[in-house]
Amino acid sequence: MNCTSTGILLALSLSLILPGQASAQAMPPRGMVEVGNGVYAATGYASNNMGFIVTSEGVVVIDTGMTPEIGREFLADIRKQTDQPIRYVIFTHYHYDHVDGASAFQAPGTQFVAQENLVSNLKTLKGLERVNQTVLGSASEAPAVYPDITYRESTTLTIGGREIQLFHAQGETNDATLVWLPQDRVVFIGDLNNANLGSPVMPEGYPEGLIAAVNLIGSLAPKTLVPGHGRIQETTLESLQALSTVTANLMVQVRQSVGSGNDLEATMAAVAMPAEFRTDPLLAATFEACREPYVNRLFKNYTGYYGSNPVQFRPAPARERSALLAELAGGNARLLATAGRLASEGQYQLALEILDIVTTNEPGNREARLAREQAFTALARSGKDLNWYHRAAYFNAARKEEALAGLP
């Protein structure tokens, strides 16, 4: 996939936020917003926001975008504002959509800065990120750029008479950096406002760290928050505090459910919005946006590698199970007919689970692949219980099925 199609896919997926959900990740337009004296938020680069600070001694850049191509576009846009040399590039965290444009900024005299955990994350988790890219249809190659300067808990950069304070935070990842500009009362928060509590297919997510980071930001009393995704005007201290409140509540509810011996399905059903949230529109919207991804993340954080049902300890191989189910159903053709009926009734999830049996038995079954493409597309276009990650993953899965079915 080329960079342009990657950007289009993520831009579309991020713009498809459902009414009633927290809108902090709605797609902003491409542009530069001056949020302080010489401090710019660069918005709408595919799904990302970045930033830069112009001083009398050079420029400080905050994040670089998801591909080298986007990094070059961002650098060209910076050059429309200033011809000062790039002195520092700060990474807010290691995720590819924030660091993979870094090679565009490599030059003599430019130093890259990050929290020290980013180094090990680039070395050990970068390869795992390909799973996330594959799910979203955004797989791309980019050279890893390691920081020249690292810090543990906090550090201060001083350039052109301006202080730039960096604070270690956790939330989505364990290597996050909050970039605080005390003279302008502006803080770049990276992905701290992410309602997924980390990438859904990565080993991350730090709820206690998120609460601590929100408390830290509150103590700074910022005037403006710049998120790594979403519209600046919709990311406020109040919205972060609502996220913190919801996080604390979901932690309690999931722990109680797991402690009662409930599995994930029962826990998902048991977790409910508290009555006091219903009277606060911001808390209610945040809870609705966070509930499903947080329950999934927290359940896995609070449980082991075995579930409570011993039948599931060592499941039979998928091919053997699928072959037996097809035999019991009367063959793949009967399963295809059942899946078609379910899809016609709007039960696309059940249809896909039936079709999984067919494609496990017969990977080249074109009829099954086409039926899966239609079901994934229907789910992506539906307005029920979807966040942007669902939509992007479903659209990408539909494209894969088209290719497997031999469609252009």
LUMLOFI-621742 format. One record per atom (N, C-alpha, C): residue in one letter; x, y, z. Coordinates in pm, whole numbers, padded with zeros to 5 digits, always signed. Layout:
N
aXYZ/...
This chain:
408
m+00085-00119+00000/m+00000+00000+00000/m+00088+00123+00000/n+00055+00220-00086/n+00136+00341-00087/n+00093+00438+00022/c+00174+00543+00041/c+00148+00636+00151/c+00018+00710+00134/t-00016+00742+00008/t-00138+00818-00015/t-00261+00739+00027/s-00268+00611-00016/s-00385+00531+00021/s-00390+00506+00170/t-00273+00492+00233/t-00269+00478+00378/t-00332+00598+00445/g-00290+00717+00403/g-00344+00839+00462/g-00492+00852+00440/i-00539+00817+00319/i-00682+00828+00289/i-00762+00734+00377/l-00715+00609+00391/l-00787+00513+00475/l-00800+00562+00618/l-00688+00607+00676/l-00693+00650+00815/l-00771+00778+00831/a-00761+00868+00732/a-00840+00990+00740/a-00988+00959+00738/l-01028+00867+00650/l-01169+00828+00645/l-01213+00762+00773/s-01131+00670+00822/s-01171+00597+00942/s-01181+00689+01062/l-01088+00783+01074/l-01090+00872+01189/l-01201+00974+01180/s-01251+01001+01059/s-01357+01100+01046/s-01494+01038+01072/l-01500+00905+01079/l-01629+00838+01096/l-01657+00809+01242/i-01660+00914+01323/i-01693+00900+01465/i-01844+00908+01479/l-01901+00817+01554/l-02046+00812+01566/l-02100+00927+01651/p-02215+00980+01618/p-02278+01079+01705/p-02298+01020+01844/g-02270+01099+01947/g-02286+01051+02083/g-02159+00997+02142/q-02060+00963+02057/q-01932+00920+02112/q-01848+01043+02143/a-01749+01023+02232/a-01654+01132+02256/a-01587+01165+02123/s-01581+01294+02090/s-01538+01333+01956/s-01394+01378+01951/a-01314+01345+02053/a-01177+01397+02059/a-01093+01349+01943/q-01131+01239+01875/q-01049+01190+01767/q-01111+01215+01630/a-01210+01304+01620/a-01263+01341+01490/a-01152+01406+01408/m-01155+01385+01276/m-01046+01427+01190/m-01046+01577+01167/p-00940+01650+01207/p-00933+01793+01179/p-00880+01817+01038/p-00899+01937+00984/p-00845+01968+00852/p-00694+01987+00858/r-00628+01974+00742/r-00485+02001+00735/r-00462+02150+00754/g-00368+02186+00840/g-00339+02326+00859/g-00247+02351+00976/m-00208+02476+00993/m-00124+02521+01103/m-00205+02613+01193/v-00201+02587+01322/v-00271+02671+01419/v-00168+02723+01518/e-00154+02856+01529/e-00061+02913+01625/e-00127+02914+01762/v-00077+02831+01852/v-00138+02815+01984/v-00058+02887+02093/g+00051+02949+02055/g+00134+03026+02147/g+00228+03113+02066/n+00315+03184+02131/n+00409+03272+02062/n+00513+03189+01988/g+00493+03173+01856/g+00582+03088+01777/g+00560+02940+01797/v+00449+02904+01859/v+00416+02764+01886/v+00301+02724+01794/y+00324+02620+01712/y+00226+02580+01613/y+00182+02435+01634/a+00052+02414+01623/a-00003+02279+01612/a-00027+02254+01465/a+00029+02145+01414/a+00014+02107+01274/a-00089+01995+01269/t-00206+02021+01212/t-00318+01927+01222/t-00348+01861+01087/g-00407+01742+01096/g-00464+01678+00979/g-00366+01613+00884/y-00251+01566+00932/y-00157+01494+00847/y-00194+01346+00851/a-00273+01301+00752/a-00342+01172+00760/a-00426+01177+00887/s-00395+01095+00987/s-00475+01098+01110/s-00411+01180+01220/n-00294+01236+01194/n-00212+01287+01304/n-00206+01439+01314/n-00181+01484+01437/n-00138+01620+01464/n+00007+01614+01511/m+00084+01714+01473/m+00220+01729+01523/m+00235+01872+01575/g+00356+01918+01593/g+00375+02055+01638/g+00517+02101+01615/f+00538+02231+01624/f+00674+02285+01620/f+00678+02420+01688/i+00798+02454+01736/i+00820+02577+01811/i+00933+02652+01744/v+00909+02775+01706/v+01009+02858+01639/v+01074+02949+01743/t+01206+02942+01756/t+01281+03029+01847/t+01389+03102+01768/s+01457+03193+01834/s+01564+03269+01769/s+01686+03184+01741/e+01694+03065+01802/e+01811+02979+01785/e+01779+02850+01709/g+01657+02837+01662/g+01622+02717+01588/g+01482+02668+01620/v+01445+02557+01558/v+01310+02503+01565/v+01311+02373+01644/v+01206+02353+01724/v+01184+02227+01796/v+01058+02164+01738/v+01068+02040+01691/v+00957+01969+01628/v+00903+01865+01725/i+00772+01847+01725/i+00707+01748+01812/i+00634+01648+01724/d+00689+01527+01714/d+00639+01417+01632/d+00658+01446+01483/t+00655+01336+01403/t+00695+01350+01262/t+00600+01283+01163/g+00489+01225+01210/g+00395+01163+01117/g+00423+01016+01094/m+00335+00953+01015/m+00336+00806+01005/m+00420+00747+00892/t+00471+00831+00801/t+00555+00780+00693/t+00661+00885+00661/p+00771+00843+00598/p+00870+00941+00554/p+00809+01046+00460/e+00716+01005+00376/e+00652+01100+00284/e+00578+01209+00362/i+00502+01168+00463/i+00430+01266+00544/i+00529+01353+00622/g+00639+01292+00669/g+00742+01371+00735/g+00797+01479+00644/r+00819+01445+00517/r+00870+01545+00423/r+00766+01655+00397/e+00639+01617+00391/e+00533+01717+00374/e+00530+01812+00494/f+00541+01756+00612/f+00540+01837+00734/f+00660+01932+00735/l+00778+01881+00701/l+00897+01965+00698/l+00881+02078+00596/a+00825+02047+00480/a+00803+02152+00378/a+00707+02259+00430/d+00606+02217+00508/d+00512+02315+00564/d+00578+02400+00673/i+00668+02340+00749/i+00743+02417+00848/i+00827+02524+00777/r+00885+02486+00664/r+00970+02579+00590/r+00891+02698+00533/k+00760+02683+00523/k+00678+02798+00480/k+00667+02901+00593/q+00694+02857+00717/q+00684+02945+00833/q+00819+03001+00874/t+00926+02921+00856/t+01057+02964+00904/t+01167+02888+00830/d+01284+02954+00816/d+01400+02886+00759/d+01504+02856+00866/q+01465+02870+00993/q+01556+02837+01104/q+01588+02687+01102/p+01709+02648+01143/p+01744+02505+01144/p+01662+02428+01247/i+01639+02300+01218/i+01571+02212+01314/i+01673+02168+01417/r+01655+02211+01542/r+01751+02178+01646/r+01715+02049+01720/y+01586+02033+01753/y+01541+01915+01827/y+01414+01858+01762/v+01402+01727+01769/v+01277+01658+01735/v+01239+01575+01856/i+01122+01601+01912/i+01075+01529+02032/i+00971+01427+01989/f+00988+01304+02035/f+00888+01199+02011/f+00795+01192+02132/t+00663+01195+02110/t+00571+01179+02223/t+00558+01033+02264/h+00580+00939+02172/h+00584+00796+02204/h+00625+00722+02077/y+00641+00589+02086/y+00707+00515+01980/y+00615+00472+01865/h+00484+00487+01875/h+00393+00437+01772/h+00430+00490+01634/y+00414+00401+01534/y+00461+00433+01399/y+00401+00560+01342/d+00275+00590+01379/d+00212+00708+01320/d+00268+00838+01378/h+00356+00827+01477/h+00419+00946+01536/h+00569+00955+01506/v+00631+00843+01471/v+00778+00845+01455/v+00827+00805+01316/d+00743+00745+01232/d+00794+00691+01107/d+00827+00796+01002/g+00793+00922+01029/g+00836+01029+00940/g+00969+01090+00980/a+01036+01032+01081/a+01154+01096+01142/a+01271+01108+01046/s+01285+01013+00953/s+01401+01019+00863/s+01404+01147+00782/a+01289+01209+00759/a+01284+01335+00684/a+01353+01449+00759/f+01370+01433+00890/f+01427+01539+00973/f+01573+01515+01010/q+01628+01402+00967/q+01768+01374+00998/q+01859+01469+00923/a+01942+01540+00996/a+02033+01637+00936/a+02139+01672+01039/p+02255+01718+00994/p+02358+01761+01090/p+02304+01868+01184/g+02328+01850+01313/g+02284+01948+01411/g+02146+01924+01467/t+02074+01824+01414/t+01940+01792+01466/t+01951+01676+01564/q+01896+01694+01683/q+01898+01589+01784/q+01756+01542+01814/f+01741+01412+01827/f+01611+01351+01856/f+01603+01322+02006/v+01487+01350+02065/v+01470+01344+02210/v+01349+01257+02243/a+01361+01172+02346/a+01250+01087+02385/a+01270+01036+02527/q+01162+00987+02587/q+01171+00918+02715/q+01247+00787+02693/e+01323+00743+02791/e+01418+00633+02769/e+01352+00502+02729/n+01227+00479+02769/n+01160+00353+02732/n+01135+00343+02583/l+01136+00457+02512/l+01112+00452+02368/l+01219+00370+02297/v+01341+00372+02347/v+01449+00298+02281/v+01419+00149+02281/s+01386+00093+02398/s+01356-00050+02404/s+01227-00084+02330/n+01131+00008+02329/n+01007-00018+02256/n+01032-00025+02106/l+01118+00063+02054/l+01152+00055+01912/l+01220-00077+01880/k+01303-00125+01973/k+01378-00248+01947/k+01292-00373+01962/t+01201-00373+02060/t+01128-00498+02091/t+00984-00499+02043/l+00919-00384+02037/l+00776-00381+02003/l+00748-00333+01862/k+00847-00272+01797/k+00825-00218+01664/k+00778-00327+01568/g+00838-00446+01578/g+00796-00556+01491/g+00653-00599+01517/l+00611-00595+01644/l+00473-00632+01677/l+00373-00531+01621/e+00419-00407+01601/e+00329-00305+01549/e+00280-00338+01409/r+00350-00424+01339/r+00306-00462+01205/r+00168-00527+01209/v+00136-00594+01321/v+00002-00651+01334/v-00102-00540+01330/n-00077-00435+01405/n-00168-00321+01407/n-00179-00259+01268/q-00065-00241+01199/q-00067-00184+01066/q-00144-00273+00969/t-00127-00404+00983/t-00196-00497+00894/t-00346-00492+00914/v-00390-00486+01041/v-00533-00478+01069/v-00594-00353+01006/l-00521-00242+01013/l-00572-00115+00961/l-00543-00095+00813/g-00465-00185+00752/g-00432-00167+00611/g-00333-00056+00587/s-00244-00033+00683/s-00152+00080+00671/s-00007+00036+00681/a+00023-00089+00646/a+00159-00140+00658/a+00253-00061+00568/s+00366-00020+00623/s+00464+00055+00546/s+00601+00034+00606/e+00703+00058+00527/e+00840+00044+00574/e+00896+00182+00602/a+00962+00198+00715/a+01028+00325+00747/a+01147+00295+00835/p+01258+00361+00812/p+01377+00336+00897/p+01353+00387+01039/a+01395+00308+01136/a+01384+00351+01276/a+01488+00457+01305/v+01446+00564+01370/v+01537+00670+01411/v+01538+00673+01563/y+01655+00645+01621/y+01666+00637+01766/y+01702+00774+01824/p+01658+00801+01947/p+01687+00931+02006/p+01835+00948+02039/d+01881+01072+02026/d+02016+01109+02069/d+02018+01144+02217/i+01904+01194+02266/i+01891+01238+02406/i+01773+01165+02467/t+01793+01101+02580/t+01683+01038+02651/t+01678+01091+02795/y+01564+01076+02857/y+01548+01116+02997/y+01461+01012+03066/r+01459+01015+03198/r+01380+00917+03274/r+01246+00974+03319/e+01246+01071+03408/e+01121+01125+03463/e+01087+01264+03409/s+01187+01349+03395/s+01162+01482+03341/s+01294+01544+03298/t+01286+01639+03207/t+01403+01714+03166/t+01356+01845+03105/t+01448+01939+03089/t+01414+02068+03031/t+01512+02101+02918/l+01457+02136+02804/l+01537+02188+02693/l+01526+02340+02696/t+01638+02407+02678/t+01637+02554+02673/t+01696+02597+02539/i+01620+02674+02464/i+01664+02719+02333/i+01600+02853+02303/g+01683+02948+02260/g+01631+03080+02224/g+01558+03149+02337/g+01604+03127+02460/g+01539+03189+02575/g+01408+03125+02615/r+01375+03010+02555/r+01248+02943+02584/r+01274+02812+02655/e+01197+02785+02760/e+01203+02657+02830/e+01098+02562+02773/i+01141+02438+02747/i+01051+02333+02703/i+01068+02218+02801/q+00967+02194+02882/q+00974+02092+02986/q+00911+01963+02937/l+00981+01853+02959/l+00933+01721+02919/l+00906+01637+03043/f+00789+01573+03046/f+00751+01489+03158/f+00716+01349+03108/h+00769+01248+03177/h+00732+01110+03145/h+00589+01084+03189/a+00512+01022+03100/a+00374+00985+03132/a+00348+00844+03082/q+00248+00782+03138/q+00199+00654+03088/q+00049+00668+03063/g-00001+00582+02979/g-00142+00584+02945/g-00161+00485+02833/e-00144+00531+02711/e-00146+00439+02597/e-00020+00352+02597/t+00095+00414+02614/t+00223+00344+02615/t+00299+00379+02743/n+00413+00312+02765/n+00493+00338+02885/n+00608+00434+02859/d+00611+00493+02738/d+00722+00581+02702/d+00674+00721+02661/a+00556+00758+02707/a+00496+00883+02661/a+00566+01005+02719/t+00570+01111+02639/t+00626+01238+02682/t+00520+01347+02670/l+00500+01421+02778/l+00418+01542+02775/l+00512+01659+02752/v+00483+01742+02654/v+00567+01856+02620/v+00498+01983+02672/w+00556+02044+02775/w+00494+02157+02846/w+00574+02284+02817/l+00502+02385+02770/l+00561+02515+02741/l+00506+02615+02842/p+00576+02637+02953/p+00520+02717+03063/p+00494+02863+03024/q+00575+02918+02934/q+00555+03058+02897/q+00424+03079+02822/d+00382+02977+02749/d+00259+02987+02670/d+00143+02910+02731/r+00173+02830+02834/r+00075+02744+02900/r+00008+02649+02799/v+00093+02592+02716/v+00051+02495+02615/v+00116+02361+02647/v+00038+02253+02636/v+00093+02119+02656/v+00054+02030+02539/f+00154+01966+02480/f+00131+01865+02377/f+00119+01731+02448/i+00005+01664+02433/i-00025+01546+02516/i-00008+01414+02442/g+00034+01416+02314/g+00044+01291+02241/g-00090+01220+02236/d-00089+01090+02264/d-00212+01010+02256/d-00274+00982+02392/l-00253+01070+02487/l-00309+01047+02620/l-00462+01042+02617/n-00524+01107+02518/n-00671+01111+02511/n-00728+00995+02429/n-00649+00891+02406/n-00694+00779+02324/n-00795+00693+02400/a-00916+00682+02346/a-01022+00607+02414/a-01003+00457+02405/n-00903+00409+02330/n-00877+00266+02321/n-00787+00214+02432/l-00727+00305+02512/l-00629+00267+02613/l-00517+00184+02548/g-00457+00241+02446/g-00351+00172+02373/g-00403+00106+02248/s-00311+00067+02162/s-00350-00003+02040/s-00421-00133+02077/p-00538-00161+02017/p-00614-00281+02055/p-00543-00413+02031/v-00438-00414+01947/v-00370-00541+01919/v-00225-00538+01966/m-00195-00449+02062/m-00059-00440+02115/m-00059-00462+02266/p+00054-00510+02322/p+00062-00532+02467/p+00091-00403+02542/e-00010-00322+02561/e+00009-00192+02626/e-00120-00148+02692/g-00123-00025+02739/g-00239+00028+02810/g-00211+00034+02959/y-00205+00156+03015/y-00166+00177+03154/y-00268+00268+03222/p-00377+00211+03273/p-00484+00296+03328/p-00439+00379+03447/e-00361+00320+03538/e-00315+00397+03654/e-00225+00513+03608/g-00141+00486+03507/g-00055+00589+03455/g-00132+00701+03389/l-00241+00667+03322/l-00324+00769+03259/l-00381+00863+03364/i-00432+00807+03473/i-00490+00891+03580/i-00383+00983+03638/a-00262+00929+03661/a-00154+01011+03715/a-00115+01122+03618/a-00114+01091+03487/a-00077+01191+03387/a-00180+01303+03381/v-00307+01268+03391/v-00412+01370+03390/v-00399+01459+03513/n-00369+01399+03627/n-00348+01479+03749/n-00231+01575+03732/l-00124+01528+03668/l-00009+01614+03643/l-00047+01732+03554/i-00117+01703+03446/i-00158+01810+03354/i-00248+01909+03427/g-00338+01859+03509/g-00425+01948+03586/g-00346+02042+03675/s-00237+01991+03734/s-00156+02075+03823/s-00082+02184+03746/l-00061+02164+03615/l+00005+02266+03534/l-00090+02379+03495/a-00220+02355+03503/a-00321+02454+03464/a-00297+02508+03324/p-00298+02420+03223/p-00269+02465+03087/p-00383+02549+03028/k-00347+02633+02934/k-00447+02710+02860/k-00493+02633+02736/t-00399+02561+02673/t-00430+02487+02550/t-00366+02349+02556/l-00441+02246+02515/l-00390+02110+02501/l-00390+02074+02354/v-00279+02019+02307/v-00269+01974+02168/v-00259+01822+02167/p-00362+01753+02117/p-00360+01607+02114/p-00289+01553+01991/g-00245+01429+01998/g-00182+01365+01883/g-00280+01332+01773/h-00407+01325+01806/h-00514+01303+01708/h-00632+01389+01750/g-00712+01430+01656/g-00836+01499+01689/g-00825+01649+01686/r-00938+01712+01707/r-00948+01857+01698/r-00905+01922+01829/i-00823+02023+01818/i-00766+02086+01936/i-00875+02141+02027/q-00975+02204+01967/q-01078+02270+02049/q-01163+02169+02126/e-01159+02043+02087/e-01241+01942+02153/e-01162+01862+02256/t-01032+01892+02271/t-00951+01827+02372/t-00917+01931+02478/t-00978+01919+02592/t-00964+02016+02700/t-00925+01945+02829/l-00888+02024+02928/l-00860+01965+03059/l-00984+01894+03111/e-01101+01950+03085/e-01226+01886+03130/e-01247+01751+03062/s-01217+01742+02933/s-01236+01614+02864/s-01136+01511+02913/l-01012+01553+02944/l-00915+01459+03000/l-00956+01414+03139/q-01007+01505+03219/q-01052+01468+03354/q-01171+01374+03348/a-01258+01392+03250/a-01369+01298+03231/a-01315+01160+03195/l-01213+01156+03108/l-01151+01028+03072/l-01090+00962+03195/s-01026+01040+03281/s-00967+00986+03403/s-01074+00929+03495/t-01184+01003+03511/t-01294+00957+03597/t-01354+00827+03545/v-01376+00821+03414/v-01431+00700+03353/v-01334+00583+03367/t-01205+00611+03349/t-01103+00506+03363/t-01109+00444+03503/a-01112+00529+03604/a-01116+00478+03742/a-01240+00394+03766/n-01355+00437+03714/n-01479+00363+03733/n-01474+00227+03663/l-01424+00225+03540/l-01419+00099+03465/l-01321+00001+03529/m-01213+00052+03585/m-01120-00037+03656/m-01190-00108+03771/v-01268-00037+03848/v-01340-00096+03961/v-01441-00198+03912/q-01521-00161+03811/q-01625-00251+03763/q-01567-00380+03705/v-01460-00369+03626/v-01403-00489+03565/v-01338-00578+03671/r-01269-00518+03768/r-01210-00599+03876/r-01317-00675+03952/q-01428-00609+03981/q-01537-00676+04053/q-01593-00791+03972/s-01609-00771+03842/s-01665-00877+03758/s-01570-00995+03746/v-01441-00966+03722/v-01342-01074+03712/v-01333-01149+03844/g-01336-01076+03955/g-01330-01139+04086/g-01449-01228+04117/s-01561-01202+04048/s-01680-01286+04065/s-01677-01409+03975/g-01569-01424+03897/g-01555-01541+03811/g-01616-01526+03674/n-01655-01405+03635/n-01716-01384+03504/n-01612-01391+03392/d-01654-01445+03277/d-01568-01441+03160/d-01585-01306+03090/l-01517-01288+02977/l-01519-01159+02910/l-01659-01122+02863/e-01732-01217+02807/e-01867-01188+02758/e-01957-01143+02873/a-01949-01215+02985/a-02032-01178+03100/a-01987-01044+03160/t-01858-01018+03159/t-01808-00890+03210/t-01855-00775+03122/m-01849-00794+02991/m-01894-00690+02900/m-02041-00658+02925/a-02120-00760+02954/a-02262-00738+02980/a-02286-00674+03116/a-02197-00704+03212/a-02219-00656+03349/a-02179-00510+03368/v-02082-00463+03291/v-02032-00326+03309/v-02135-00227+03255/a-02179-00136+03341/a-02285-00043+03304/a-02250+00098+03345/m-02309+00195+03276/m-02284+00335+03307/m-02345+00371+03441/p-02267+00429+03532/p-02322+00471+03661/p-02429+00579+03642/a-02524+00581+03733/a-02635+00677+03722/a-02584+00820+03720/e-02479+00849+03799/e-02431+00988+03807/e-02365+01033+03677/f-02320+00940+03593/f-02262+00978+03464/f-02371+01021+03366/r-02490+00965+03380/r-02595+00990+03282/r-02642+01136+03281/t-02621+01205+03391/t-02665+01344+03397/t-02556+01442+03353/d-02438+01390+03318/d-02327+01472+03272/d-02295+01432+03128/p-02327+01516+03029/p-02308+01477+02888/p-02165+01436+02854/l-02067+01504+02912/l-01928+01471+02881/l-01890+01335+02938/l-01927+01308+03064/l-01898+01177+03123/l-01973+01066+03049/a-02099+01092+03014/a-02178+00990+02944/a-02117+00956+02809/a-02078+01059+02731/a-02018+01035+02599/a-01885+00964+02611/t-01805+01003+02710/t-01674+00940+02731/t-01691+00795+02771/f-01784+00767+02860/f-01808+00629+02903/f-01849+00543+02783/e-01939+00592+02701/e-01985+00515+02585/e-01870+00486+02489/a-01782+00585+02469/a-01669+00566+02378/a-01567+00468+02434/c-01549+00468+02566/c-01443+00389+02629/c-01487+00249+02671/r-01614+00227+02690/r-01661+00107+02757/r-01608-00022+02692/e-01633-00043+02565/e-01592-00169+02502/e-01440-00186+02498/p-01363-00087+02445/p-01217-00109+02442/p-01156-00121+02581/y-01205-00043+02677/y-01149-00051+02813/y-01180-00185+02878/v-01303-00234+02862/v-01336-00363+02923/v-01248-00473+02864/n-01229-00469+02732/n-01141-00568+02670/n-00999-00559+02725/r-00946-00437+02731/r-00808-00419+02778/r-00795-00458+02925/l-00884-00407+03010/l-00873-00432+03153/l-00896-00579+03187/f-00990-00644+03117/f-01013-00786+03142/f-00885-00865+03118/k-00815-00834+03010/k-00691-00907+02980/k-00581-00869+03079/n-00583-00746+03128/n-00484-00707+03229/n-00506-00780+03362/y-00632-00812+03392/y-00666-00868+03523/y-00680-01020+03522/t-00657-01084+03409/t-00671-01229+03402/t-00543-01292+03350/g-00535-01424+03359/g-00415-01496+03316/g-00429-01551+03176/y-00337-01636+03139/y-00339-01691+03004/y-00438-01806+02990/y-00490-01858+03101/y-00601-01954+03097/y-00728-01884+03142/g-00839-01915+03076/g-00968-01869+03124/g-01017-01960+03235/s-01135-01932+03284/s-01188-02011+03395/s-01254-02141+03349/n-01272-02158+03217/n-01335-02279+03164/n-01227-02376+03117/p-01208-02490+03185/p-01102-02583+03147/p-01115-02638+03005/v-01237-02638+02949/v-01254-02685+02811/v-01168-02603+02716/q-01141-02477+02752/q-01068-02387+02663/q-00918-02385+02687/f-00868-02471+02778/f-00725-02470+02807/f-00642-02504+02684/r-00678-02611+02616/r-00602-02656+02499/r-00700-02689+02387/p-00752-02588+02317/p-00855-02611+02216/p-00805-02698+02101/a-00898-02771+02042/a-00865-02855+01927/a-00818-02765+01812/p-00733-02819+01722/p-00688-02739+01607/p-00806-02686+01527/a-00794-02565+01477/a-00905-02500+01406/a-00950-02582+01286/r-00856-02641+01213/r-00896-02719+01094/r-00980-02840+01132/e-00940-02908+01240/e-01018-03026+01283/e-01158-02983+01329/r-01163-02877+01406/r-01292-02829+01457/r-01382-02785+01342/s-01326-02711+01247/s-01405-02662+01134/s-01453-02777+01045/a-01368-02875+01023/a-01408-02989+00941/a-01525-03064+01006/l-01518-03082+01138/l-01625-03152+01207/l-01755-03072+01204/l-01746-02942+01226/l-01866-02858+01222/l-01931-02859+01084/a-01847-02857+00980/a-01902-02863+00844/a-01971-02997+00820/e-01911-03104+00870/e-01973-03237+00854/e-02108-03242+00926/l-02112-03189+01048/l-02237-03189+01124/l-02345-03103+01057/a-02300-02996+00990/a-02395-02906+00924/a-02442-02957+00789/g-02376-03058+00736/g-02412-03109+00605/g-02325-03057+00494/g-02207-03002+00528/g-02111-02960+00427/g-02100-02809+00416/n-01997-02768+00343/n-01971-02626+00326/n-02086-02553+00258/a-02151-02619+00164/a-02261-02554+00092/a-02374-02517+00187/r-02404-02606+00280/r-02508-02576+00379/r-02466-02458+00467/l-02339-02455+00504/l-02289-02344+00585/l-02298-02212+00509/l-02263-02215+00380/l-02273-02095+00298/l-02417-02046+00290/a-02510-02139+00274/a-02651-02101+00268/a-02696-02038+00399/t-02651-02095+00510/t-02687-02040+00642/t-02628-01901+00659/a-02503-01885+00619/a-02439-01754+00630/a-02512-01651+00544/g-02557-01692+00426/g-02632-01600+00340/g-02763-01558+00403/r-02830-01653+00468/r-02956-01619+00536/r-02932-01522+00650/l-02828-01549+00728/l-02797-01460+00840/l-02764-01319+00792/a-02686-01311+00683/a-02650-01179+00629/a-02774-01105+00581/s-02866-01177+00518/s-02988-01112+00469/s-03074-01060+00584/e-03057-01118+00701/e-03130-01073+00821/e-03052-00966+00898/g-02936-00927+00845/g-02855-00825+00911/g-02766-00878+01023/q-02756-01010+01035/q-02672-01070+01140/q-02532-01100+01083/y-02461-00992+01054/y-02333-01005+00982/y-02225-01072+01066/q-02224-01046+01197/q-02122-01108+01281/q-02137-01260+01282/l-02260-01308+01301/l-02284-01453+01297/l-02250-01511+01161/a-02285-01437+01056/a-02254-01484+00921/a-02104-01500+00903/l-02026-01405+00953/l-01881-01413+00939/l-01824-01531+01019/e-01881-01557+01135/e-01832-01670+01214/e-01861-01803+01144/i-01973-01811+01077/i-02003-01931+00997/i-01908-01940+00878/l-01885-01826+00812/l-01797-01825+00695/l-01653-01856+00733/d-01612-01825+00855/d-01479-01862+00901/d-01459-02013+00895/i-01563-02088+00926/i-01554-02234+00920/i-01528-02278+00776/v-01602-02216+00682/v-01587-02253+00541/v-01448-02221+00490/t-01399-02099+00518/t-01269-02061+00465/t-01153-02131+00535/t-01176-02180+00657/t-01074-02264+00721/t-01066-02398+00651/n-01182-02454+00615/n-01187-02581+00542/n-01139-02566+00398/e-01176-02455+00337/e-01152-02436+00194/e-01111-02291+00169/p-00983-02258+00190/p-00939-02119+00180/p-00967-02054+00045/g-00972-02133-00062/g-00993-02076-00195/g-01138-02067-00238/n-01231-02089-00147/n-01374-02085-00183/n-01413-01942-00217/r-01434-01913-00345/r-01458-01776-00390/r-01593-01724-00339/e-01693-01810-00335/e-01825-01768-00287/e-01817-01722-00142/a-01741-01797-00061/a-01726-01760+00080/a-01650-01629+00093/r-01547-01611+00011/r-01469-01487+00017/r-01556-01366-00020/l-01637-01380-00123/l-01725-01270-00162/l-01828-01240-00054/a-01879-01345+00009/a-01977-01326+00117/a-01911-01255+00236/r-01786-01290+00263/r-01714-01223+00372/r-01690-01076+00338/e-01654-01048+00214/e-01633-00909+00172/e-01759-00827+00195/q-01874-00883+00156/q-02000-00811+00171/q-02035-00791+00318/a-02009-00892+00400/a-02041-00880+00544/a-01949-00778+00611/f-01821-00780+00580/f-01729-00682+00639/f-01766-00540+00596/t-01801-00525+00469/t-01840-00392+00421/t-01967-00344+00491/a-02062-00433+00508/a-02186-00395+00576/a-02159-00355+00720/l-02071-00429+00789/l-02038-00393+00926/l-01968-00258+00931/a-01878-00233+00837/a-01806-00106+00836/a-01900+00012+00814/r-02006-00010+00738/r-02099+00098+00706/r-02211+00111+00809/s-02221+00014+00896/s-02327+00021+00995/s-02294+00125+01100/g-02394+00175+01167/g-02372+00278+01268/g-02382+00226+01409/k-02372+00096+01428/k-02399+00038+01560/k-02271+00003+01632/d-02249+00067+01747/d-02142+00029+01840/d-02004+00021+01774/l-01973+00116+01686/l-01843+00113+01620/l-01761+00235+01658/n-01632+00212+01682/n-01541+00325+01688/n-01459+00327+01560/w-01368+00423+01547/w-01293+00436+01422/w-01209+00313+01393/y-01157+00246+01499/y-01072+00130+01478/y-01152+00016+01413/h-01275-00005+01464/h-01361-00107+01402/h-01378-00079+01253/r-01416+00044+01222/r-01445+00077+01083/r-01325+00055+00993/a-01209+00104+01036/a-01088+00088+00956/a-01056-00060+00935/a-01067-00139+01042/a-01035-00282+01033/a-01134-00354+00942/y-01262-00323+00952/y-01361-00389+00868/y-01342-00353+00720/f-01318-00225+00692/f-01296-00185+00552/f-01172-00253+00496/n-01066-00261+00575/n-00944-00325+00528/n-00966-00475+00507/a-01040-00540+00598/a-01069-00683+00583/a-01150-00708+00455/a-01243-00617+00423/a-01321-00632+00300/a-01231-00625+00178/r-01134-00535+00180/r-01041-00524+00067/r-00958-00651+00051/k-00917-00709+00162/k-00841-00834+00156/k-00924-00946+00095/e-01051-00952+00134/e-01139-01057+00078/e-01159-01038-00072/e-01169-00913-00116/e-01178-00885-00261/e-01058-00942-00333/a-00941-00917-00277/a-00818-00966-00340/a-00815-01119-00343/l-00856-01183-00233/l-00857-01329-00227/l-00960-01389-00323/a-01066-01310-00350/a-01168-01358-00443/a-01132-01329-00588/g-01018-01259-00608/g-00974-01229-00743/g-01035-01105-00805/l-01097-01019-00721/l-01154-00896-00774/l-01044-00791-00787/p-01058-00698-00883/p-00956-00593-00897/p-00957-00499-00778/
